[in-house]
Amino acid sequence: MTSDPAPATGKPRKAALAAWIGSALEYYDFFIYGTAAALVFGKIFFPSSAPATGTLLALATFGVGYVARPVGAVVLGHVGDRFGRKRVLVFTILLMGVSTFLVGCLPDHGQIGTLAPVLLVVLRLLQGISAGGEQAGANSMSLEHAPEHRRAFFTSFTLSGTQAGSILATAVFLPVAAMPEDMLLSWGWRVPFWLSAIVVIVAYIIRRTLEETPVFNAEVEQNARAELPLAVLLRDHWADVVRVVVAATVAAVSTIFGVFALSFAVDTAGLDRSAMLWVAILANVVALAAIPLLASLADRVGRKPVFIAGALGSAVLTAIYLWSITTGSYLLVFLAGVLLSGIVYSAANGVWPAFYGEMFPAHVRLSGTAIGTQIGFAIGGFAPTVAAGLAGGSTAGWVPVAVFTAALCVLSALAAATARETYRTPMGELGRKRAAADEPGVRAA
């Protein structure tokens, strides 16, 4: 098996900035749906259900988006590996923006009955298809522009952008959540979705200026392949796809923190809605600084120790965070929430773009990363629904939810432990079955 061609000099800062801005705008759209699902969708799209059941159904529509993500990963992964990373990034931002804007235009259950939640699910599926190719495309773009010894640092900007999108989405919901109940449920919840029109225009302009990666261009010129990327991936790299799937289940920490815990705190524990939104904002602000710092650490000591520490630490801190909600102490909630989502989870979250992407060679990198992560993320996407069922509307329900989340974190850490360490592997040798650069003590030139 031949190695990938050595890359020409890339433009890492421009690629990282474009990935950061694009991901922030893309995931603003994705996160406002999760916030709305936790706070209002149960009441306006499932009003005939009991409150706990309505919340469960609303969270299920949030999880539905993750079902479509593997489909988007297969289709957009193929496009990205055959025709370029840039095409994927332009398409995903357009699809996400339009779908999100239309969610804000939907009539509610009182106006058109059961057709309302059906249309909501359809638009959520389109969001999921877009997200299926978004991060893998942005990660591949950043990774393939980055210098050898700083690949984790530059790819981490994609996840920093995701955190910025979460901050923006939560901040937009702060004044909305403070509205009187009747205003919130009638039109207030729609405003964040309508603002996605601005997102579409800005993000499209930014991504149209992106340049294709030198690694992809060299691959096309020197090693054009007739085989479909998916066929090569399943034949030669299936073990790494499975490894990424299991490792990516650590994403359940994010959805438990951002979606289930919000609903649990407000609807079950009776905490203030705006205060809980501020927890998310503060944690994400801290994560903006923590992610690149922890990624830089991974460039010095390796991907595996940083990722594994983040996964196992998140298992412990998720339990502490959920318990703190039941105490009613806002001080404990803020401290536990910032430590969990802002710092410890950022260790795994900031490292995985390089860690997963480096498992695959260039000609299947986007497909492998996208398919592996999106199947794993699908499990994480339904974690709030499973957690709501486990909690059963009781404050004592935090215990089984904590155990469930911890189990996923441990599985993720075990999968990461079986992977090869790649922080010293040259770009042209990434994804090879056995490369000398994978052996201890060998450093990229």
Sequence and secondary structure as in RCSB ss.txt:
>XXXX:A:sequence
MTSDPAPATGKPRKAALAAWIGSALEYYDFFIYGTAAALVFGKIFFPSSAPATGTLLALATFGVGYVARPVGAVV
LGHVGDRFGRKRVLVFTILLMGVSTFLVGCLPDHGQIGTLAPVLLVVLRLLQGISAGGEQAGANSMSLEHAPEHR
RAFFTSFTLSGTQAGSILATAVFLPVAAMPEDMLLSWGWRVPFWLSAIVVIVAYIIRRTLEETPVFNAEVEQNAR
AELPLAVLLRDHWADVVRVVVAATVAAVSTIFGVFALSFAVDTAGLDRSAMLWVAILANVVALAAIPLLASLADR
VGRKPVFIAGALGSAVLTAIYLWSITTGSYLLVFLAGVLLSGIVYSAANGVWPAFYGEMFPAHVRLSGTAIGTQI
GFAIGGFAPTVAAGLAGGSTAGWVPVAVFTAALCVLSALAAATARETYRTPMGELGRKRAAADEPGVRAA
>XXXX:A:secstr
           HHHHHHHHHHHHHHHHHHHHHHHHHIIIIIHHHTSTTS HHHHHHHHHHHHHHHHHHHHHHHHH
HHHHHHHH HHHHHHHHHHHHHHHHHHHTT   HHHHTTHHHHHHHHHHHHHHHHHHHHHHHHHHHHHHHS GGG
HHHHHHHHHHHHHHHHHHHHHHHHHHHTS HHHHHHTGGGHHHHTHHHHHHHHHHHHHT    HHHHHHHHH   
 S HHHHHHHHSHHHHHHHHHHGGGGHHHHIIIIIHHHIIIIIS   HHHHHHHHHHHHHHHHHHHHHHHHHHHH
H HHHHHHHHHHHHHHHHHHHHHHHHHT HHHHHHHHIIIIIIIHHHHHHHHHHHHHTTS GGGHHHHHHHHHHH
HHHHHHHHHHHHHHHHTT GGGHHHHHHHHHHHHHHHHHHHHTS   TTS GGGTT SS GGGSTT    
